Amino acid sequence: MSASTVAADPKLIALDEWRPKTNPWLIAAVVAMAAFMEVLDTSIANVALPYIAGSLGASTDESTWVLTAYLVSNAVVLPMGGWAASVIGRKNFFMLCITIFTLSSFLCGIANTLPILLLFRVLQGAGGGGLQPMAQAIMADSFEPSKRGLAFSLYGLVAVLAPSIGPTLGGWITDNYSWHWIFYINIPVGIAALLLTQRLVEDPPWNVPDRKNLFRLDYVGVGLLAISMGALQVTLDKGEEKDWFGSHFIRDFALTFAIAFIALIIWEWRAKHPVMDLKLYKVSNFAICSFLMLLTGGLLNATTVLQPQFLQGQLGYTATLAGLSLSGGGLALIVLFPLSGQLMTRFPARNLIAFGFAFYAFAYYITAVKLNLGLSFAESSWLRVILVAALPFIFISVTTAAYFGLPREKSNQVAGLINFVRNIGGSILISLTNAMVVERAQFHQNQLLKYIVPSSPNFQNDVSALTGFFDAARGPANAGRLARGTLYNQLIHQSQTLAYVDVFYVLCAASILMIPLSFLLRKNDPRTGGTGEIALH
């Protein structure tokens, strides 16, 4: 692509000197509160699915659509923020999203059938889809470039901490009250965020709404986006259950995704008013940031699922205890996000990103080495701290670097696309890592079965020892079967543990590969936060 530095112009200088009347940190706190509410809702319902299924007379399999309906609706709306803000203004769109999200949360809470709940979850996902990118865009424009890293440290804390505490909070609310309250808790937060946004937030002068844009919605693009994201989500959700491409059902949805996604890219590239401004990917810096954020979102969500899954499935932790083991990581994030924001003012973003992925690789390696069936609560808590310690350095730096060189009027589109790829990365890596756990566990189980044969002296000794124990405790009738069943149960747990170890080694390798990619980003001046503006053609 051809690129040139934009010449100095009095009007551009005046725009560049614009600052909001309110303290930008107050604005950041308000929009972060609204974003936290939305991000929390993407994970808080996970542990409540069995209760929702039982209450509404649905199967556990059917109840997973409570999550899928939200994610698909959310993914479709995420890139549409730029268009919506151009029609009614960014502040008004942000307030509309808060209103829709809060109202639909109440409607989800009072739903008495699964179809009605799914309908309101779609509505809730649509409202939530505009909150994250608009919150990020508001922060980007409220702070001067040199302080964006600090501002994004607050946003990053929201985006990373909320998914971590969501399952724990959801489990506690469901156990002590009812699943309805996982939706009701959004209401007071939503009302407060709406009132504060009205009072404190303002639109920048370059974000002038034009009602004519209402008729410029890229309907074809929105349709292709909805079809592709819906098909992708179904493929990822049901792939492992249906044996992936061994199933006609999965093959059909995967093919639908591929065709719709390719058509979406072709259409959006040529559209006069695209819902997703793919021309931004002509800027290599933004393209690299999008890929890094795709993996960052995947690593965040995958580790948030894998660790409590291992603790509950292999070590017998309750949902509450598994959640508590993650709490140390949350406390570490509270400290590290402000610290990494400060470092953004001293070091180039790409250096911090490379450091973050190097630390990620170290953390995954240590986790793979330490993971075993004798893991203590203290050890699991420390592993969580190590696993999340790299996130602030990567998340803030990638988010900040995504804006390097791009015109400020593109902030809405940048925020929408960056949040879009982060969410998609989370969905992809959660499904892939869970599928890998299942497949590697089967592999290790087949390998370990070779040692459980009647000719093995060790196997015979173990069976004899356990038979004697069960004979004394339960009587001779079932002692032999109980002994063999116990050994087989141990084999299952060992094969599952080895599968998790394999997955963490793969994540370690993926993190290592991201280190050299980080240095392909443009080097910014940390004192000003900028790299010079690029003209998009």
N, C-alpha and C positions, 0 to 999 in steps of 0.2 A: 504494500500500500504506500501511497505517497503521504508524507507527513511534513508539516512545517509549524514553526512556532508562531502563535497568534501575535500580531503586532499590537503594540500598546495603543489603546484607544480610550479617550476620556470617559465614554459610557461604560466600557468594560472595567475601567479603574473604579468608577463609582459603584458598580455592582459588586466588585471584589471587596470594597470597603464596607459593604452592608453588614450589620450585626443586629441580632434581635434585641428588642428593648429589655427583655427579661434576662436575668442571669442564665447563661446557657446550661449551667449545671442543674438548675431547677427544671429547665425544659427536658434535659436528659433524664432526670429522675422520673418525671411524669411519663414520658413515652416509654421508658424502660419498664415501668410498672405495668403498663398496658401490654407490652410485649411479653413480659414474664408470665402474665395471666394466660396468654395464648400458648406460649411454648410449654407451660406446665400442663395444659390440657391435652397435648399430644401424647403424653405418657401416663397421666394420672388414672386413666380409665383401664389401663392394662390389667392390673390385678383385680379389678372389680368385674371382669367379664363373666366369671362363673356365677356371681351373684345376680348380675343383670339377666343372664340366660335363665336362671331359675325363677327369677321374679316375673319375667315376661313370657314364660313358657316356650323358650327357644332352646335349641341345642347349643353346645359350646362352639361348634363350628359356625353356626349362624351368627352367634354373638360377635365373632371377630369382624363382622362387617361394620360394627360400631366404630372400630378403628379405621377400617379401610375407607368407609364413606367420608370420614373427616379428612383423611390424608389426600384422597383424590380431589375433593372439593378445594382443599387448601392449596394443593399444587397447581390447580388450574388458575386460581385467583392471584397467586403470588406474582406472576409476570405482568398482570393486568394493572398493577398499581400506577404505573406511569401514565397509561391512558386515562384512568379514572381521575387521577390528580389533575390532568390537563383539562378535564371537563368541569369539575366543581372545586378545584383547589386542593392542595395536599392536606391542609388542616381539616377542611370539611370532609374529605374522604376518610381521614384517620378517625374523625369523630363518628362518621357513619359506620365504620368497621367496628368501633367499640360498641355502638348501640346495637348493631346486628348480633355481635358476639354475646353481649350481655343478655339480650332478650332471648336469643336461642338457647342460652345456657339454662334460663328459667324453664323454657319449653321442654328441653331435654329432661330436666328434673321431674316434670309432671307427666311425662310420656307413660302411657300404660300398655302400649303394644310395641313390638319390635319395629314394624314398618314406620310407625309414627316417630319413634326414637331415631331411626335412620334418616328420616326426612329432616328432622331438626338438627341432626349431626351434620348433614350436608350444608344446611343454612349456617350452622356454627363455624364449619370449616371455611365457608365463603367469607364470613366476617373476619375470622382469624387470619385468612390469607393476606389481607392488606395491612395487618398490624406490624409484622416484623419488618418488611421492606420500608414502610413509611417511617417507622421509628428510627431505623438506621439512616434513612435519607434526611430526616429532620435533624438528627445529631450531626451528620456530615456538614450540613449547611449552617448549623448554629455555631460551630467552632471554626476557628481559623485552621488552615491545614497543619500547622505545627502542633496543634493541640488535639487533633483528631484521634491520635493514638490513645490519649488519656480518656477521651469520650467513649471510644469503642471498647475500652477496658470495662466500662460499666455495661455496655450492651453485650459484650462477650460473656460477662459474668451471668447475665440473664439467660443467654442462649445456651450456656453450658450447664449452669447450676440447676435450672428448672427441670430438664429431663432426668437429672440425677436424683432429685428428691421427689419427683412425681409419683413413682411406684410406691415409695415408702409412705408418702402422705395419703395416697389413694387407698392403700391397704389399711392404714390406721383409721381413716374416716369410715371406710366400709365396715370394718370390724366393730367399731364403737357406735356408729350411727346407722347409716344406710347408704347404698350406692347413689341415691338421689342427691346427697350432699356434695358429691364430687363436682356436681354442676352448680349447685346453689352457691357455693363459696365464691364463684366468679361475680355474683351480682353486686355486692358492696364494693369490690375492687373496681368493677367496670363503671359504676356510678361515680366513684371518686375520680377515676381517670378521665371520664368524660367532662366533669366539671372543671378539673384542673387544666385540661387541654384547651377548653374554651377560653379560659382566663389567661393562660401563659404562652401558648404556642401561636406563632404567626407565620404566614407564608412569605418566602423571600421574593424580591421584586422580579426575578427571572421565572418564577412559577406562576404566571398569570393565567387563570382559568379562561377557557373559551368554550361556551356552550355549543358552538358549531362542531366541536370535537365529539359530541355525543353521537353524531351520525357517521363518525369516522371509525367506529369500532370495527376491528378486523374480525368479522363474524366467522369467516372460514378458518382463520388462525385459531380462534378460541375453540371452534368445533374440533379441529385436528388435535389441539392441545388436550382437550377433555378426553377424546378417544384414546390418544396415545398414553396419557398418564393413567387413565382407568385400566387399560389393558396391561400396562406395566405393573400396576399395583396388584392386580389379580394374579398375574404370573408370579410375582414375588411372594405373595401371601400363600398361594395354594401350590406352588411348585414342589416343595418337599413332600407335602401331603399326597400329591397326585403323581409322584415319581417323575417330576420334571417333564422332559421331552419324550418320555415313554407314554405320556398321556395325550390323547387327541385334544382334550380340553385345554391343556397348557400350550400345546403347539399352536392351536388356533389363536389363543390370546397373544402369544409371543409374536406370531406372524402379523396379527392386527397391530400390535405395538410398532413393529419394525416398519410396516408400510405407512402407518399414520405419522410416525416420527420423521421419516424421510420426507414425506409430503409436507409436513410442517416446516422443516428446514428450508425446502425449496420455495414454498409459498412465502414464508416470512422474509426471506432474502430479497424477494422481488416486490413484496407488498409496499404500497405507498405509505400507509399508516399501520405498520406491523404492531401486533400486540407485544411481541418480543423483538427488540431492536438487535438483531443478530449482527448488524454491521459493527457493533462494539467489539466483536471477536476478530475484526481486522486488526485491532490493536493487540499485539502479541502479549503485552503485559497483562491485559485483562483476561485473555484466553488462558494464560498460565495460572493466574489467580483463581479462575473458575475451576480449573482442574484440581488445584491444590485444595480449594474449599470443598470440592466434591469428596475428596479423600478425607479431609478433616471432619466433615459431617459424618462420613461413614465410620471413621475410627471412634468418634465420640459416642455415637449411638450403639455401635457394635460392642464396645467395652462396657457400656452402661447395661447392656443386656447380658453379655457373656458372664461377667463376674458374679452377679447375684444368681444367675441361672446355675452356675457351677456350685455355689455355696448351698443353694436349696436342693438341687438334684443329687449332689454327691456327698455333701457333708451334713445334710438334714437340717439346715437352718430354716427357721420360720421366715415368712416374708418380712416381718418387722426386724428380726435379727439381721437378716441379709441387708436390709436397708440401713441399719445402724452401722454396719461394717463399711458402708459407702460414705458415711457422714464425715469421716476424716478428710476425704477427698474434697468435699464441699467446703470445709474450713480452709483447706489449703488454697482453693481457688479464690476465696475471699481475700487472701493475702497476696496471691501471685498475680491476679489481674491488675490491680493498681501498680504493682511493681513493673510488670511488663509494659504497661502504659507509659510509665516514666522512662523505661529503656528505649521506647520508640522515639523519644526526643534526643537520644544520644547515639543510637546506632541505626544504620540503614535497615529497612524492613527485611530485605532479603537475608541479611546476616542472622536476624532473629528467627526467621522462618527455618533456615538451615539448622540453627542450633536446636530449635524445637523438634524437628524431625529426627535429629541425631539423638536427642534425649528420649524421644518416643521409641526409637529402635532399642536403646538401652533398657527402657522400661519393659518393653515386650519380651526382650531376652531374659531379663531377671524374672519376670513373671513365669515364663516357660520353664525356667530352671527350678523355681521355688514351688511350683504348683504340685501338690500331692494330697493324698487322702488324710494326711496328718496335719494339714494346715490349721493353725490356730486362729482365733478371732483377731488377735493382735497382728499376726502376720498378714492376714487378708486385708486388714485396715491399712497397714503400711503399703501393701501392694497397690491399693486403690489410690493412695496419695501419690505414689510414683507414677501410676498410669495417667493421672490427670495433670501432673505438674507441667507437662510440655504444652498443653492446650492453650493457655493464655498467650504464650509467645507466638504460636502459629496463628491462632484465631484473630487476634488483634492486628497482627502484621499483614496477614493476607487481606483482611477486610479493608485496612487502610490502603494497602498497595493497589487494590482494585480501582481506586479513584485516581491513581497517578496519571497525570497528563490528559484526563478526560474533562470536557467542559462541565461546568457546574450544573447546567440545565439538564445534564444526563444523569444526575444523582438518583432520580426516581427509578430509571431503568437499570442502573448499576445495582442499586440495592435489591430490586426485584429479582434480577438474574442471579446475583450472588446467593441470596437466601433460597432461591429455587434449587440451585445445584446442591446446596448444603442439605436440604431436605431429601432430595432424590438420592444423594450419596448415602444418607442414613438408611433409607429403605433398601437400597441395593446391598450394602454391606451387612446389614442385619440378616437378610435372607441368605446371602452367600456364606457367611460365617456359621449360621445355624445349620445350613445344608452340609457344610464341611465337617462340623462336629458329628453329625449323624453318619456320614460316609466314612470318616476316619475311625469312628468308634466301631463300625462294622468290620473295618479292615483289621484293627487291633484285636478285636474279639476273635476273629478267625485265626490270627497269629497265636494268641494265648491259648486257644483251644488245643493246639498241638501238644501242650504240656500237661493237659488234663486227660491222660490216658491210663488205663489200668496197669500198663507196664511201668509207669513212672513211680519210682520208690518214694519220691517226695509227695506225690499225690496220694499214694496209699497211706503214708504216715499221717498226712493231714486228715484224711477220711477217718482213719482209726481214732485219732485224738478227738475229733469232733463227735464221732459216734459214741465214744465213751462219755463225753460231756452230756450229750442229749439223752443217752441211756439213763444217766443218773437223774437228769432234770425232768425228762418227759416220759421215760419208759422205753423199752426196747422196740415197740411196734413200729414207730416212725423214725427211730434214731438215724438209720442209714440214709433215708431220704432227706431228712433235715440236714444231715452233714453235707451231702452232695449239693443240696439246694443252697446252703450257706457259701460253699466254695464257688458255685456258679454266680451267686450274687456278688461276691468279691471280684470275680472276673469281669462282670459287667461294669462295676464301678471303676476298676482299673483301666479298662478299655476306654471308658468315657473320659477319664482323666487324661489319658494319653492323647485322645482326640483334641481336647482343649489345649494341651501343650503344643500340638501340631499347628493349631490355628494361631496361637500367639507367635510361633516362629514365622509363620507366613506374614503376619502383620508386621513383625520386625523387619523382614526382608522388604516389604512394601515401603516402610518408612525410610529405609536406607536408600531406596531408589529415588525418593523425593528430594534428597539432599542436593544432588547436582542440579536438579530441575529448578530449585529455589534460586540458584545463582544466574538463571536466565532472565530473572526479573530486572527491571530498570533500577539502578542504584539511585536512591533519593538522598537529598540533603536533610538529615534529621533535624537540623535547626529550623528549617522552614516547612518541612513536611512535603515539599513539592518536587517535581521533576521537570516542570515545563509542560505547557498544554499542547496536545496533539490535535490537529485539524482532521475531522472525520469526513471522508468523501464517499 
